[in-house]
Protein backbone atom coordinates (compact mmCIF):
# COMPACT_ATOMS: atom_id res chain seq x y z
CA UNK A 1 0.00 0.00 0.00
CA UNK A 2 1.16 3.44 -0.80
CA UNK A 3 1.71 5.87 1.94
CA UNK A 4 -0.97 8.52 2.62
CA UNK A 5 1.23 11.33 1.54
CA UNK A 6 1.42 9.94 -2.01
CA UNK A 7 -2.42 9.66 -2.27
CA UNK A 8 -2.86 13.29 -1.17
CA UNK A 9 -0.31 14.43 -3.78
CA UNK A 10 -1.97 12.51 -6.59
CA UNK A 11 -5.41 13.73 -5.56
CA UNK A 12 -4.30 17.31 -5.47
CA UNK A 13 -2.77 17.00 -8.96
CA UNK A 14 -5.97 15.51 -10.36
CA UNK A 15 -8.00 18.38 -8.86
CA UNK A 16 -5.72 20.91 -10.48
CA UNK A 17 -6.13 19.27 -13.87
CA UNK A 18 -9.94 19.15 -13.47
CA UNK A 19 -10.01 22.82 -12.62
CA UNK A 20 -8.00 23.64 -15.71
CA UNK A 21 -10.42 21.79 -18.04
CA UNK A 22 -13.01 23.88 -20.02
CA UNK A 23 -16.55 23.90 -18.77
CA UNK A 24 -17.83 21.88 -21.74
CA UNK A 25 -15.57 18.91 -20.72
CA UNK A 26 -16.42 18.85 -17.04
CA UNK A 27 -18.65 16.27 -15.54
CA UNK A 28 -22.23 16.39 -14.33
CA UNK A 29 -21.30 18.93 -11.76
CA UNK A 30 -20.12 21.54 -14.38
CA UNK A 31 -22.29 23.98 -16.36
CA UNK A 32 -22.32 23.84 -20.15
CA UNK A 33 -21.71 26.88 -22.42
CA UNK A 34 -25.31 26.75 -23.69
CA UNK A 35 -26.70 26.93 -20.16
CA UNK A 36 -24.41 29.87 -19.42
CA UNK A 37 -25.61 31.73 -22.52
CA UNK A 38 -29.26 31.11 -21.59
CA UNK A 39 -28.62 32.40 -18.12
CA UNK A 40 -26.94 35.50 -19.55
CA UNK A 41 -29.90 36.19 -21.87
CA UNK A 42 -32.33 35.82 -19.00
CA UNK A 43 -30.38 38.21 -16.87
CA UNK A 44 -30.13 40.72 -19.71
CA UNK A 45 -33.90 40.53 -20.33
CA UNK A 46 -34.62 40.99 -16.66
CA UNK A 47 -32.38 44.03 -16.40
CA UNK A 48 -34.29 47.30 -16.43
CA UNK A 49 -32.05 50.33 -16.82
CA UNK A 50 -32.75 53.19 -14.56
CA UNK A 51 -33.39 56.54 -16.21
CA UNK A 52 -31.19 59.28 -15.05
CA UNK A 53 -33.05 62.42 -14.18
CA UNK A 54 -32.77 65.22 -16.71
CA UNK A 55 -30.54 68.03 -15.62
CA UNK A 56 -32.54 70.90 -14.23
CA UNK A 57 -32.08 74.28 -15.79
CA UNK A 58 -31.23 77.16 -13.57
CA UNK A 59 -34.25 79.11 -12.50
CA UNK A 60 -32.90 82.35 -13.85
CA UNK A 61 -32.09 81.14 -17.40
CA UNK A 62 -34.53 80.85 -20.30
CA UNK A 63 -34.21 78.83 -23.51
CA UNK A 64 -33.49 80.95 -26.63
CA UNK A 65 -35.82 79.68 -29.40
CA UNK A 66 -34.83 80.32 -33.02
CA UNK A 67 -36.85 83.13 -34.63
CA UNK A 68 -39.63 81.93 -36.90
CA UNK A 69 -39.16 82.63 -40.57
CA UNK A 70 -41.52 85.27 -41.85
CA UNK A 71 -43.90 83.95 -44.52
CA UNK A 72 -43.20 85.16 -48.04
CA UNK A 73 -45.83 87.52 -49.39
CA UNK A 74 -48.21 85.84 -51.78
CA UNK A 75 -47.81 86.78 -55.41
CA UNK A 76 -50.53 89.05 -56.62
CA UNK A 77 -52.47 88.29 -59.80
CA UNK A 78 -50.65 91.17 -61.45
CA UNK A 79 -47.30 89.45 -60.81
CA UNK A 80 -48.56 86.11 -62.11
CA UNK A 81 -50.04 87.64 -65.22
CA UNK A 82 -47.92 87.49 -68.34
CA UNK A 83 -48.23 89.82 -71.25
CA UNK A 84 -50.31 92.96 -71.56
CA UNK A 85 -52.94 94.03 -69.08
CA UNK A 86 -56.55 93.42 -69.97
CA UNK A 87 -57.25 97.12 -69.95
CA UNK A 88 -54.49 97.70 -72.50
CA UNK A 89 -55.83 94.96 -74.76
CA UNK A 90 -59.34 96.39 -74.41
CA UNK A 91 -58.08 99.84 -75.42
CA UNK A 92 -56.35 98.39 -78.49
CA UNK A 93 -59.51 96.54 -79.51
CA UNK A 94 -61.57 99.71 -79.05
CA UNK A 95 -59.13 101.59 -81.30
CA UNK A 96 -59.52 98.90 -83.96
CA UNK A 97 -63.31 99.09 -83.74
CA UNK A 98 -63.31 102.89 -83.99
CA UNK A 99 -60.90 102.82 -86.90
CA UNK A 100 -63.00 100.18 -88.62
CA UNK A 101 -66.08 102.36 -88.17
CA UNK A 102 -64.26 105.28 -89.77
CA UNK A 103 -63.17 103.12 -92.70
CA UNK A 104 -66.68 101.76 -93.28
CA UNK A 105 -68.08 105.29 -93.14
CA UNK A 106 -65.57 106.45 -95.74
CA UNK A 107 -66.41 103.51 -98.00
CA UNK A 108 -70.09 104.49 -97.78
CA UNK A 109 -69.20 108.14 -98.54
CA UNK A 110 -70.18 109.34 -95.10
CA UNK A 111 -68.20 111.86 -93.10
CA UNK A 112 -65.27 114.13 -93.94
CA UNK A 113 -62.45 113.23 -96.33
CA UNK A 114 -59.82 112.82 -93.61
CA UNK A 115 -61.83 110.08 -91.92
CA UNK A 116 -60.43 107.35 -94.19
CA UNK A 117 -56.80 108.17 -93.42
CA UNK A 118 -57.46 108.49 -89.70
CA UNK A 119 -59.15 105.10 -89.63
CA UNK A 120 -56.28 103.47 -91.53
CA UNK A 121 -53.68 104.93 -89.17
CA UNK A 122 -55.66 103.87 -86.09
CA UNK A 123 -56.11 100.28 -87.28
CA UNK A 124 -52.48 99.91 -88.39
CA UNK A 125 -51.19 101.27 -85.07
CA UNK A 126 -53.46 99.03 -83.00
CA UNK A 127 -52.58 95.91 -85.03
CA UNK A 128 -48.88 96.62 -84.61
CA UNK A 129 -49.32 96.96 -80.84
CA UNK A 130 -51.36 93.76 -80.63
CA UNK A 131 -48.84 91.75 -82.67
CA UNK A 132 -45.90 92.94 -80.57
CA UNK A 133 -47.78 92.19 -77.35
CA UNK A 134 -48.77 88.74 -78.59
CA UNK A 135 -45.25 87.79 -79.65
CA UNK A 136 -43.45 89.11 -76.53
CA UNK A 137 -42.02 92.11 -78.34
CA UNK A 138 -42.04 95.81 -77.52
CA UNK A 139 -45.61 96.98 -78.08
CA UNK A 140 -44.94 100.66 -77.41
CA UNK A 141 -42.05 100.82 -79.88
CA UNK A 142 -44.03 98.98 -82.55
CA UNK A 143 -47.04 101.25 -82.08
CA UNK A 144 -44.93 104.41 -82.27
CA UNK A 145 -43.21 103.25 -85.48
CA UNK A 146 -46.53 102.31 -87.07
CA UNK A 147 -48.09 105.60 -86.01
CA UNK A 148 -45.19 107.61 -87.44
CA UNK A 149 -45.24 105.76 -90.76
CA UNK A 150 -49.01 106.06 -91.02
CA UNK A 151 -49.05 109.77 -90.31
CA UNK A 152 -46.24 110.34 -92.80
CA UNK A 153 -48.16 108.40 -95.46
CA UNK A 154 -51.43 110.25 -94.86
CA UNK A 155 -49.99 113.74 -94.43
CA UNK A 156 -47.13 113.48 -96.91
CA UNK A 157 -48.99 111.76 -99.72
CA UNK A 158 -47.17 110.74 -102.89
CA UNK A 159 -46.75 107.17 -104.10
CA UNK A 160 -43.99 105.62 -102.02
CA UNK A 161 -45.14 106.36 -98.49
CA UNK A 162 -48.80 105.29 -98.90
CA UNK A 163 -47.71 102.11 -100.69
CA UNK A 164 -45.14 101.33 -97.99
CA UNK A 165 -47.71 101.91 -95.28
CA UNK A 166 -50.15 99.60 -97.07
CA UNK A 167 -47.49 96.88 -97.37
CA UNK A 168 -46.65 97.21 -93.67
CA UNK A 169 -50.32 97.05 -92.70
CA UNK A 170 -51.00 93.95 -94.81
CA UNK A 171 -47.91 92.13 -93.50
CA UNK A 172 -48.56 92.98 -89.84
CA UNK A 173 -52.28 92.26 -90.06
CA UNK A 174 -51.73 88.98 -91.94
CA UNK A 175 -49.22 87.73 -89.38
CA UNK A 176 -51.37 88.81 -86.44
CA UNK A 177 -54.35 87.00 -87.98
CA UNK A 178 -52.31 83.79 -87.70
CA UNK A 179 -50.85 84.50 -84.25
CA UNK A 180 -54.20 85.34 -82.68
CA UNK A 181 -55.43 81.77 -83.20
CA UNK A 182 -55.49 79.20 -80.40
CA UNK A 183 -55.18 75.38 -80.51
CA UNK A 184 -58.26 73.55 -81.76
CA UNK A 185 -59.09 70.07 -80.48
CA UNK A 186 -61.75 69.30 -83.08
CA UNK A 187 -62.30 70.24 -86.69
CA UNK A 188 -65.19 72.56 -85.82
CA UNK A 189 -62.96 74.53 -83.48
CA UNK A 190 -60.34 74.69 -86.21
CA UNK A 191 -62.99 76.20 -88.49
CA UNK A 192 -63.69 78.76 -85.79
CA UNK A 193 -60.02 79.74 -85.69
CA UNK A 194 -59.92 80.07 -89.48
CA UNK A 195 -62.93 82.40 -89.32
CA UNK A 196 -61.24 84.50 -86.62
CA UNK A 197 -58.15 84.86 -88.81
CA UNK A 198 -60.37 85.76 -91.77
CA UNK A 199 -62.07 88.55 -89.82
CA UNK A 200 -58.71 90.04 -88.86
CA UNK A 201 -57.56 89.82 -92.49
CA UNK A 202 -60.70 91.62 -93.71
CA UNK A 203 -60.17 94.45 -91.19
CA UNK A 204 -56.56 94.67 -92.39
CA UNK A 205 -57.72 94.90 -96.00
CA UNK A 206 -59.92 97.90 -95.22
CA UNK A 207 -57.03 99.58 -93.39
CA UNK A 208 -54.66 99.02 -96.33
CA UNK A 209 -57.25 100.43 -98.68
CA UNK A 210 -57.51 103.53 -96.49
CA UNK A 211 -53.91 104.51 -97.36
CA UNK A 212 -54.89 104.63 -101.04
CA UNK A 213 -51.77 102.89 -102.39
CA UNK A 214 -50.71 103.12 -106.01
CA UNK A 215 -49.64 99.57 -106.74
CA UNK A 216 -49.24 96.86 -109.29
CA UNK A 217 -51.38 93.97 -108.07
CA UNK A 218 -48.78 91.26 -108.77
CA UNK A 219 -45.86 93.10 -107.18
CA UNK A 220 -47.91 94.22 -104.20
CA UNK A 221 -49.08 90.66 -103.48
CA UNK A 222 -45.57 89.24 -103.84
CA UNK A 223 -43.88 91.85 -101.62
CA UNK A 224 -46.47 91.62 -98.85
CA UNK A 225 -46.33 87.82 -98.89
CA UNK A 226 -42.53 87.70 -98.68
CA UNK A 227 -42.43 90.23 -95.83
CA UNK A 228 -45.19 88.41 -93.93
CA UNK A 229 -43.54 85.01 -94.38
CA UNK A 230 -40.22 86.32 -93.08
CA UNK A 231 -41.93 87.88 -90.04
CA UNK A 232 -44.07 84.80 -89.35
CA UNK A 233 -41.18 82.33 -89.52
CA UNK A 234 -39.03 84.57 -87.33
CA UNK A 235 -41.71 84.42 -84.64
CA UNK A 236 -42.46 80.71 -85.11
CA UNK A 237 -38.76 79.89 -84.86
CA UNK A 238 -39.03 80.84 -81.19
CA UNK A 239 -42.47 79.37 -80.57
CA UNK A 240 -41.61 76.05 -82.23
CA UNK A 241 -38.31 75.61 -80.31
CA UNK A 242 -36.18 76.32 -83.37
CA UNK A 243 -35.34 74.05 -86.26
CA UNK A 244 -33.95 71.34 -83.94
CA UNK A 245 -37.44 70.92 -82.46
CA UNK A 246 -39.00 70.02 -85.79
CA UNK A 247 -38.10 66.37 -85.95
CA UNK A 248 -38.17 64.34 -89.13
CA UNK A 249 -41.92 64.59 -89.55
CA UNK A 250 -42.03 68.33 -88.97
CA UNK A 251 -39.12 68.89 -91.33
CA UNK A 252 -40.95 67.04 -94.07
CA UNK A 253 -44.04 69.19 -93.48
CA UNK A 254 -42.07 72.44 -93.71
CA UNK A 255 -40.23 71.34 -96.85
CA UNK A 256 -43.45 70.25 -98.57
CA UNK A 257 -45.18 73.53 -97.65
CA UNK A 258 -42.26 75.62 -98.86
CA UNK A 259 -42.02 73.69 -102.14
CA UNK A 260 -45.77 74.06 -102.72
CA UNK A 261 -45.61 77.79 -101.95
CA UNK A 262 -42.71 78.62 -104.23
CA UNK A 263 -43.91 76.26 -106.96
CA UNK A 264 -47.29 78.02 -107.07
CA UNK A 265 -45.74 81.48 -107.18
CA UNK A 266 -43.10 80.48 -109.70
CA UNK A 267 -45.58 78.74 -111.98
CA UNK A 268 -47.90 81.74 -112.01
CA UNK A 269 -45.02 84.11 -112.78
CA UNK A 270 -43.57 81.91 -115.50
CA UNK A 271 -46.97 81.39 -117.04
CA UNK A 272 -47.62 85.12 -117.08
CA UNK A 273 -44.26 86.06 -118.60
CA UNK A 274 -43.10 83.15 -120.72
CA UNK A 275 -46.17 81.04 -121.27
CA UNK A 276 -47.54 80.35 -124.71
CA UNK A 277 -50.13 82.82 -125.80
CA UNK A 278 -52.74 80.13 -126.37
CA UNK A 279 -52.23 78.66 -122.88
CA UNK A 280 -52.31 82.05 -121.20
CA UNK A 281 -55.42 83.05 -123.14
CA UNK A 282 -57.15 79.79 -122.19
CA UNK A 283 -56.41 80.27 -118.49
CA UNK A 284 -57.49 83.93 -118.52
CA UNK A 285 -60.69 83.09 -120.39
CA UNK A 286 -61.52 80.43 -117.82
CA UNK A 287 -60.96 82.90 -114.99
CA UNK A 288 -63.09 85.55 -116.69
CA UNK A 289 -65.95 83.15 -117.36
CA UNK A 290 -65.89 81.94 -113.75
CA UNK A 291 -65.88 85.52 -112.47
CA UNK A 292 -68.84 86.40 -114.68
CA UNK A 293 -70.86 83.42 -113.51
CA UNK A 294 -70.23 83.34 -109.77
CA UNK A 295 -68.89 86.85 -109.22
CA UNK A 296 -65.27 86.03 -108.26
CA UNK A 297 -62.48 83.52 -108.76
CA UNK A 298 -60.74 82.06 -105.67
CA UNK A 299 -56.97 82.29 -105.46
CA UNK A 300 -55.20 78.92 -105.87
CA UNK A 301 -52.55 79.74 -103.24
CA UNK A 302 -55.20 80.44 -100.62
CA UNK A 303 -57.20 77.33 -101.44
CA UNK A 304 -54.34 74.85 -101.84
CA UNK A 305 -51.97 76.02 -99.12
CA UNK A 306 -53.14 78.87 -96.88
CA UNK A 307 -56.47 77.68 -95.49
CA UNK A 308 -55.54 73.95 -95.26
CA UNK A 309 -52.33 74.86 -93.40
CA UNK A 310 -54.19 77.15 -91.01
CA UNK A 311 -56.86 74.50 -90.35
CA UNK A 312 -54.46 71.64 -89.83
CA UNK A 313 -51.93 73.76 -87.94
CA UNK A 314 -54.38 74.91 -85.26
CA UNK A 315 -55.56 71.33 -84.82
CA UNK A 316 -52.00 70.02 -84.61
CA UNK A 317 -51.00 72.61 -82.01
CA UNK A 318 -53.38 70.99 -79.52
CA UNK A 319 -51.00 67.99 -79.43
CA UNK A 320 -47.59 69.14 -80.62
CA UNK A 321 -45.64 72.36 -80.50
CA UNK A 322 -44.46 71.71 -84.07
CA UNK A 323 -47.96 72.68 -85.20
CA UNK A 324 -46.74 76.29 -85.19
CA UNK A 325 -44.61 75.55 -88.24
CA UNK A 326 -47.69 74.39 -90.12
CA UNK A 327 -49.74 77.34 -88.88
CA UNK A 328 -47.09 79.76 -90.17
CA UNK A 329 -48.05 78.84 -93.72
CA UNK A 330 -51.48 80.27 -92.94
CA UNK A 331 -50.12 83.68 -93.95
CA UNK A 332 -50.49 82.36 -97.50
CA UNK A 333 -54.22 82.82 -96.87
CA UNK A 334 -54.44 85.87 -94.61
CA UNK A 335 -52.04 88.09 -96.58
CA UNK A 336 -53.78 87.63 -99.98
CA UNK A 337 -57.08 88.29 -98.22
CA UNK A 338 -55.66 91.47 -96.70
CA UNK A 339 -54.22 92.61 -100.03
CA UNK A 340 -57.35 91.77 -102.00
CA UNK A 341 -58.81 95.28 -101.92
CA UNK A 342 -55.55 97.02 -102.85
CA UNK A 343 -55.71 95.84 -106.45
CA UNK A 344 -56.91 98.55 -108.81
CA UNK A 345 -60.37 98.00 -110.21
CA UNK A 346 -61.41 95.62 -107.42
CA UNK A 347 -64.73 95.84 -105.63
CA UNK A 348 -65.84 94.97 -102.14
CA UNK A 349 -68.34 92.42 -103.44
CA UNK A 350 -65.77 90.60 -105.54
CA UNK A 351 -63.24 90.56 -102.71
CA UNK A 352 -65.84 89.22 -100.27
CA UNK A 353 -66.95 86.48 -102.68
CA UNK A 354 -63.32 85.54 -103.31
CA UNK A 355 -62.79 85.05 -99.59
CA UNK A 356 -66.01 83.05 -99.28
CA UNK A 357 -65.15 80.71 -102.16
CA UNK A 358 -61.65 80.21 -100.82
CA UNK A 359 -63.06 79.14 -97.46
CA UNK A 360 -65.56 76.77 -99.05
CA UNK A 361 -62.86 75.06 -101.11
CA UNK A 362 -60.00 75.20 -98.62
CA UNK A 363 -61.70 73.92 -95.47
CA UNK A 364 -62.44 70.44 -96.90
CA UNK A 365 -58.77 70.09 -97.80
CA UNK A 366 -57.88 70.99 -94.23
CA UNK A 367 -60.31 68.37 -92.97
CA UNK A 368 -58.67 65.72 -95.16
CA UNK A 369 -55.26 66.63 -93.77
CA UNK A 370 -56.56 66.33 -90.21
CA UNK A 371 -58.10 62.93 -90.89
CA UNK A 372 -54.92 61.72 -92.55
CA UNK A 373 -52.81 62.92 -89.63
CA UNK A 374 -55.08 61.21 -87.11
CA UNK A 375 -55.09 58.00 -89.14
CA UNK A 376 -51.29 57.88 -89.18
CA UNK A 377 -50.40 59.14 -85.70
CA UNK A 378 -53.62 59.35 -83.69
CA UNK A 379 -55.61 56.82 -81.67
CA UNK A 380 -57.46 54.18 -83.65
CA UNK A 381 -61.21 53.90 -83.40
CA UNK A 382 -63.96 56.38 -82.68
CA UNK A 383 -63.91 55.79 -78.93
CA UNK A 384 -60.18 56.29 -78.82
CA UNK A 385 -60.47 59.59 -80.69
CA UNK A 386 -63.25 60.78 -78.40
CA UNK A 387 -61.15 59.90 -75.35
CA UNK A 388 -58.17 61.73 -76.84
CA UNK A 389 -60.28 64.81 -77.51
CA UNK A 390 -61.64 64.77 -73.95
CA UNK A 391 -58.23 64.20 -72.36
CA UNK A 392 -55.57 66.77 -71.46
CA UNK A 393 -53.97 68.68 -74.31
CA UNK A 394 -50.97 70.87 -74.86
CA UNK A 395 -51.48 74.12 -72.92
CA UNK A 396 -51.12 77.45 -74.66
CA UNK A 397 -51.82 81.03 -73.55
CA UNK A 398 -55.18 82.65 -74.16
CA UNK A 399 -56.03 84.50 -77.34
CA UNK A 400 -54.80 87.93 -76.23
CA UNK A 401 -52.07 86.73 -73.84
CA UNK A 402 -48.36 86.67 -74.53
CA UNK A 403 -47.10 83.56 -76.29
C-alpha positions in Angstrom: 0.0 0.0 0.0 1.2 3.4 -0.8 1.7 5.9 1.9 -1.0 8.5 2.6 1.2 11.3 1.5 1.4 9.9 -2.0 -2.4 9.7 -2.3 -2.9 13.3 -1.2 -0.3 14.4 -3.8 -2.0 12.5 -6.6 -5.4 13.7 -5.6 -4.3 17.3 -5.5 -2.8 17.0 -9.0 -6.0 15.5 -10.4 -8.0 18.4 -8.9 -5.7 20.9 -10.5 -6.1 19.3 -13.9 -9.9 19.2 -13.5 -10.0 22.8 -12.6 -8.0 23.6 -15.7 -10.4 21.8 -18.0 -13.0 23.9 -20.0 -16.6 23.9 -18.8 -17.8 21.9 -21.7 -15.6 18.9 -20.7 -16.4 18.9 -17.0 -18.7 16.3 -15.5 -22.2 16.4 -14.3 -21.3 18.9 -11.8 -20.1 21.5 -14.4 -22.3 24.0 -16.4 -22.3 23.8 -20.2 -21.7 26.9 -22.4 -25.3 26.7 -23.7 -26.7 26.9 -20.2 -24.4 29.9 -19.4 -25.6 31.7 -22.5 -29.3 31.1 -21.6 -28.6 32.4 -18.1 -26.9 35.5 -19.6 -29.9 36.2 -21.9 -32.3 35.8 -19.0 -30.4 38.2 -16.9 -30.1 40.7 -19.7 -33.9 40.5 -20.3 -34.6 41.0 -16.7 -32.4 44.0 -16.4 -34.3 47.3 -16.4 -32.1 50.3 -16.8 -32.8 53.2 -14.6 -33.4 56.5 -16.2 -31.2 59.3 -15.1 -33.1 62.4 -14.2 -32.8 65.2 -16.7 -30.5 68.0 -15.6 -32.5 70.9 -14.2 -32.1 74.3 -15.8 -31.2 77.2 -13.6 -34.3 79.1 -12.5 -32.9 82.4 -13.8 -32.1 81.1 -17.4 -34.5 80.9 -20.3 -34.2 78.8 -23.5 -33.5 80.9 -26.6 -35.8 79.7 -29.4 -34.8 80.3 -33.0 -36.9 83.1 -34.6 -39.6 81.9 -36.9 -39.2 82.6 -40.6 -41.5 85.3 -41.9 -43.9 83.9 -44.5 -43.2 85.2 -48.0 -45.8 87.5 -49.4 -48.2 85.8 -51.8 -47.8 86.8 -55.4 -50.5 89.1 -56.6 -52.5 88.3 -59.8 -50.6 91.2 -61.5 -47.3 89.4 -60.8 -48.6 86.1 -62.1 -50.0 87.6 -65.2 -47.9 87.5 -68.3 -48.2 89.8 -71.2 -50.3 93.0 -71.6 -52.9 94.0 -69.1 -56.6 93.4 -70.0 -57.3 97.1 -69.9 -54.5 97.7 -72.5 -55.8 95.0 -74.8 -59.3 96.4 -74.4 -58.1 99.8 -75.4 -56.3 98.4 -78.5 -59.5 96.5 -79.5 -61.6 99.7 -79.0 -59.1 101.6 -81.3 -59.5 98.9 -84.0 -63.3 99.1 -83.7 -63.3 102.9 -84.0 -60.9 102.8 -86.9 -63.0 100.2 -88.6 -66.1 102.4 -88.2 -64.3 105.3 -89.8 -63.2 103.1 -92.7 -66.7 101.8 -93.3 -68.1 105.3 -93.1 -65.6 106.5 -95.7 -66.4 103.5 -98.0 -70.1 104.5 -97.8 -69.2 108.1 -98.5 -70.2 109.3 -95.1 -68.2 111.9 -93.1 -65.3 114.1 -93.9 -62.4 113.2 -96.3 -59.8 112.8 -93.6 -61.8 110.1 -91.9 -60.4 107.3 -94.2 -56.8 108.2 -93.4 -57.5 108.5 -89.7 -59.2 105.1 -89.6 -56.3 103.5 -91.5 -53.7 104.9 -89.2 -55.7 103.9 -86.1 -56.1 100.3 -87.3 -52.5 99.9 -88.4 -51.2 101.3 -85.1 -53.5 99.0 -83.0 -52.6 95.9 -85.0 -48.9 96.6 -84.6 -49.3 97.0 -80.8 -51.4 93.8 -80.6 -48.8 91.8 -82.7 -45.9 92.9 -80.6 -47.8 92.2 -77.3 -48.8 88.7 -78.6 -45.2 87.8 -79.7 -43.5 89.1 -76.5 -42.0 92.1 -78.3 -42.0 95.8 -77.5 -45.6 97.0 -78.1 -44.9 100.7 -77.4 -42.0 100.8 -79.9 -44.0 99.0 -82.6 -47.0 101.2 -82.1 -44.9 104.4 -82.3 -43.2 103.3 -85.5 -46.5 102.3 -87.1 -48.1 105.6 -86.0 -45.2 107.6 -87.4 -45.2 105.8 -90.8 -49.0 106.1 -91.0 -49.1 109.8 -90.3 -46.2 110.3 -92.8 -48.2 108.4 -95.5 -51.4 110.3 -94.9 -50.0 113.7 -94.4 -47.1 113.5 -96.9 -49.0 111.8 -99.7 -47.2 110.7 -102.9 -46.7 107.2 -104.1 -44.0 105.6 -102.0 -45.1 106.4 -98.5 -48.8 105.3 -98.9 -47.7 102.1 -100.7 -45.1 101.3 -98.0 -47.7 101.9 -95.3 -50.2 99.6 -97.1 -47.5 96.9 -97.4 -46.7 97.2 -93.7 -50.3 97.0 -92.7 -51.0 93.9 -94.8 -47.9 92.1 -93.5 -48.6 93.0 -89.8 -52.3 92.3 -90.1 -51.7 89.0 -91.9 -49.2 87.7 -89.4 -51.4 88.8 -86.4 -54.3 87.0 -88.0 -52.3 83.8 -87.7 -50.9 84.5 -84.3 -54.2 85.3 -82.7 -55.4 81.8 -83.2 -55.5 79.2 -80.4 -55.2 75.4 -80.5 -58.3 73.5 -81.8 -59.1 70.1 -80.5 -61.8 69.3 -83.1 -62.3 70.2 -86.7 -65.2 72.6 -85.8 -63.0 74.5 -83.5 -60.3 74.7 -86.2 -63.0 76.2 -88.5 -63.7 78.8 -85.8 -60.0 79.7 -85.7 -59.9 80.1 -89.5 -62.9 82.4 -89.3 -61.2 84.5 -86.6 -58.2 84.9 -88.8 -60.4 85.8 -91.8 -62.1 88.6 -89.8 -58.7 90.0 -88.9 -57.6 89.8 -92.5 -60.7 91.6 -93.7 -60.2 94.4 -91.2 -56.6 94.7 -92.4 -57.7 94.9 -96.0 -59.9 97.9 -95.2 -57.0 99.6 -93.4 -54.7 99.0 -96.3 -57.3 100.4 -98.7 -57.5 103.5 -96.5 -53.9 104.5 -97.4 -54.9 104.6 -101.0 -51.8 102.9 -102.4 -50.7 103.1 -106.0 -49.6 99.6 -106.7 -49.2 96.9 -109.3 -51.4 94.0 -108.1 -48.8 91.3 -108.8 -45.9 93.1 -107.2 -47.9 94.2 -104.2 -49.1 90.7 -103.5 -45.6 89.2 -103.8 -43.9 91.9 -101.6 -46.5 91.6 -98.8 -46.3 87.8 -98.9 -42.5 87.7 -98.7 -42.4 90.2 -95.8 -45.2 88.4 -93.9 -43.5 85.0 -94.4 -40.2 86.3 -93.1 -41.9 87.9 -90.0 -44.1 84.8 -89.4 -41.2 82.3 -89.5 -39.0 84.6 -87.3 -41.7 84.4 -84.6 -42.5 80.7 -85.1 -38.8 79.9 -84.9 -39.0 80.8 -81.2 -42.5 79.4 -80.6 -41.6 76.1 -82.2 -38.3 75.6 -80.3 -36.2 76.3 -83.4 -35.3 74.1 -86.3 -34.0 71.3 -83.9 -37.4 70.9 -82.5 -39.0 70.0 -85.8 -38.1 66.4 -85.9 -38.2 64.3 -89.1 -41.9 64.6 -89.5 -42.0 68.3 -89.0 -39.1 68.9 -91.3 -41.0 67.0 -94.1 -44.0 69.2 -93.5 -42.1 72.4 -93.7 -40.2 71.3 -96.8 -43.4 70.2 -98.6 -45.2 73.5 -97.6 -42.3 75.6 -98.9 -42.0 73.7 -102.1 -45.8 74.1 -102.7 -45.6 77.8 -101.9 -42.7 78.6 -104.2 -43.9 76.3 -107.0 -47.3 78.0 -107.1 -45.7 81.5 -107.2 -43.1 80.5 -109.7 -45.6 78.7 -112.0 -47.9 81.7 -112.0 -45.0 84.1 -112.8 -43.6 81.9 -115.5 -47.0 81.4 -117.0 -47.6 85.1 -117.1 -44.3 86.1 -118.6 -43.1 83.1 -120.7 -46.2 81.0 -121.3 -47.5 80.4 -124.7 -50.1 82.8 -125.8 -52.7 80.1 -126.4 -52.2 78.7 -122.9 -52.3 82.0 -121.2 -55.4 83.0 -123.1 -57.2 79.8 -122.2 -56.4 80.3 -118.5 -57.5 83.9 -118.5 -60.7 83.1 -120.4 -61.5 80.4 -117.8 -61.0 82.9 -115.0 -63.1 85.6 -116.7 -65.9 83.1 -117.4 -65.9 81.9 -113.7 -65.9 85.5 -112.5 -68.8 86.4 -114.7 -70.9 83.4 -113.5 -70.2 83.3 -109.8 -68.9 86.9 -109.2 -65.3 86.0 -108.3 -62.5 83.5 -108.8 -60.7 82.1 -105.7 -57.0 82.3 -105.5 -55.2 78.9 -105.9 -52.5 79.7 -103.2 -55.2 80.4 -100.6 -57.2 77.3 -101.4 -54.3 74.9 -101.8 -52.0 76.0 -99.1 -53.1 78.9 -96.9 -56.5 77.7 -95.5 -55.5 73.9 -95.3 -52.3 74.9 -93.4 -54.2 77.2 -91.0 -56.9 74.5 -90.3 -54.5 71.6 -89.8 -51.9 73.8 -87.9 -54.4 74.9 -85.3 -55.6 71.3 -84.8 -52.0 70.0 -84.6 -51.0 72.6 -82.0 -53.4 71.0 -79.5 -51.0 68.0 -79.4 -47.6 69.1 -80.6 -45.6 72.4 -80.5 -44.5 71.7 -84.1 -48.0 72.7 -85.2 -46.7 76.3 -85.2 -44.6 75.5 -88.2 -47.7 74.4 -90.1 -49.7 77.3 -88.9 -47.1 79.8 -90.2 -48.0 78.8 -93.7 -51.5 80.3 -92.9 -50.1 83.7 -94.0 -50.5 82.4 -97.5 -54.2 82.8 -96.9 -54.4 85.9 -94.6 -52.0 88.1 -96.6 -53.8 87.6 -100.0 -57.1 88.3 -98.2 -55.7 91.5 -96.7 -54.2 92.6 -100.0 -57.3 91.8 -102.0 -58.8 95.3 -101.9 -55.6 97.0 -102.8 -55.7 95.8 -106.4 -56.9 98.5 -108.8 -60.4 98.0 -110.2 -61.4 95.6 -107.4 -64.7 95.8 -105.6 -65.8 95.0 -102.1 -68.3 92.4 -103.4 -65.8 90.6 -105.5 -63.2 90.6 -102.7 -65.8 89.2 -100.3 -66.9 86.5 -102.7 -63.3 85.5 -103.3 -62.8 85.0 -99.6 -66.0 83.0 -99.3 -65.2 80.7 -102.2 -61.7 80.2 -100.8 -63.1 79.1 -97.5 -65.6 76.8 -99.1 -62.9 75.1 -101.1 -60.0 75.2 -98.6 -61.7 73.9 -95.5 -62.4 70.4 -96.9 -58.8 70.1 -97.8 -57.9 71.0 -94.2 -60.3 68.4 -93.0 -58.7 65.7 -95.2 -55.3 66.6 -93.8 -56.6 66.3 -90.2 -58.1 62.9 -90.9 -54.9 61.7 -92.6 -52.8 62.9 -89.6 -55.1 61.2 -87.1 -55.1 58.0 -89.1 -51.3 57.9 -89.2 -50.4 59.1 -85.7 -53.6 59.3 -83.7 -55.6 56.8 -81.7 -57.5 54.2 -83.7 -61.2 53.9 -83.4 -64.0 56.4 -82.7 -63.9 55.8 -78.9 -60.2 56.3 -78.8 -60.5 59.6 -80.7 -63.2 60.8 -78.4 -61.1 59.9 -75.3 -58.2 61.7 -76.8 -60.3 64.8 -77.5 -61.6 64.8 -74.0 -58.2 64.2 -72.4 -55.6 66.8 -71.5 -54.0 68.7 -74.3 -51.0 70.9 -74.9 -51.5 74.1 -72.9 -51.1 77.4 -74.7 -51.8 81.0 -73.5 -55.2 82.7 -74.2 -56.0 84.5 -77.3 -54.8 87.9 -76.2 -52.1 86.7 -73.8 -48.4 86.7 -74.5 -47.1 83.6 -76.3 
